[in-house]
Amino acid sequence: MEIEVVFGKVLKEFRKERKLSQEELAFICGLDRTYISLMERGKRKPTITTIFVLAAGLEILPSLLVSKTEQKCGL
């Protein structure tokens, strides 16, 4: 599976754990809701800056998003 698809699944898991809608997460992060949706479906590749913004919005470390993605990719 491609990394952006796995990252999207990880992002969605963290978002749902925090009981946030895509719209709520987008608002917190200052991003567009459609961008969140595209990332969760693996249609967009986030930049390092976006990963940091998403992590702050989810109240987790950016490294947690990356390490969870690594684990699911088998890296």
Residue pairs with C-beta under 8 A, 6 or more apart in sequence:
1 73
2 42
3 69
3 73
4 39
4 42
4 43
4 44
4 45
5 41
5 42
6 42
6 69
6 72
6 73
7 39
7 42
7 46
7 65
7 69
8 39
8 40
8 41
8 42
9 40
9 42
9 72
10 65
10 68
10 69
10 72
11 36
11 39
11 40
11 54
11 65
12 40
13 68
14 58
14 60
14 65
14 68
15 22
15 25
15 36
15 40
15 58
18 58
18 59
20 28
20 58
22 33
22 36
22 37
22 40
23 33
25 31
25 36
25 54
25 57
25 58
26 32
26 33
26 35
26 36
28 57
29 36
29 53
29 54
29 56
29 57
30 53
31 50
31 53
31 54
35 44
38 44
39 46
39 50
46 54
51 62
51 65
51 66
52 62
54 62
54 65
55 61
55 62
55 64
55 65
58 65
